[in-house]
């Protein structure tokens, strides 16, 4: 009895879950006059190279102002 019940649950599982969400390829912006504008999204993979020092510092290497002056 366990075999047929388990098989029927496994068969109906995709019906219960439904389709998986697809990643958005465009952004749709609705306009005030009722129209819509679609903006395509170009997804690029993340860069593997490390970023440069100028873009990644957290402010600790910047020149500090002396407030006692």
C-alpha positions as CSV (number, residue, x, y, z in Angstrom):
1,X,0.0,0.0,0.0
2,X,2.9,2.4,0.7
3,X,4.3,2.1,-2.8
4,X,1.2,3.2,-4.7
5,X,0.5,6.0,-2.3
6,X,4.0,7.3,-2.4
7,X,4.1,7.1,-6.2
8,X,0.8,9.0,-6.5
9,X,2.2,11.8,-4.1
10,X,5.4,12.0,-6.2
11,X,3.3,12.3,-9.4
12,X,1.1,15.1,-8.0
13,X,4.0,17.0,-6.4
14,X,4.8,19.1,-9.6
15,X,1.1,20.0,-9.8
16,X,1.1,21.3,-6.2
17,X,4.4,23.2,-6.5
18,X,3.6,24.8,-9.9
19,X,6.2,26.3,-12.3
20,X,9.3,27.7,-10.9
21,X,9.7,31.5,-11.2
22,X,11.8,32.7,-14.1
23,X,14.4,35.5,-13.7
24,X,13.1,38.8,-15.0
25,X,14.7,39.9,-18.3
26,X,13.0,43.3,-18.4
27,X,11.7,45.9,-16.0
28,X,8.3,47.3,-16.9
29,X,7.6,50.9,-15.8
30,X,4.0,52.0,-15.9
31,X,3.5,55.6,-17.1
32,X,0.9,58.1,-15.8
33,X,-1.0,58.2,-19.1
34,X,-1.6,54.4,-19.0
35,X,1.3,53.3,-21.1
36,X,4.2,51.2,-20.1
37,X,8.0,51.2,-20.9
38,X,10.0,48.0,-20.9
39,X,13.7,48.3,-20.0
40,X,15.8,45.3,-20.9
41,X,18.2,44.0,-18.3
42,X,21.6,42.8,-19.4
43,X,22.9,40.4,-16.7
44,X,26.6,39.9,-16.6
45,X,28.4,37.5,-14.4
46,X,30.3,38.9,-11.4
47,X,33.9,39.8,-12.0
48,X,36.5,37.3,-10.8
49,X,39.4,39.8,-10.5
50,X,39.9,41.8,-7.3
51,X,38.9,45.4,-7.4
52,X,41.3,48.3,-7.1
53,X,42.3,50.0,-3.9
54,X,40.7,53.3,-4.8
55,X,37.3,51.8,-5.2
56,X,37.3,49.5,-2.1
57,X,38.7,51.5,0.8
58,X,36.4,52.0,3.8
59,X,37.5,55.6,4.7
60,X,40.3,54.6,7.1
61,X,43.1,55.6,4.8
62,X,41.7,59.1,4.1
63,X,43.2,62.2,5.6
64,X,41.5,63.1,8.9
65,X,40.7,66.7,9.7
66,X,41.9,68.1,13.1
67,X,38.8,69.6,14.7
68,X,40.9,71.3,17.4
69,X,42.2,73.9,14.9
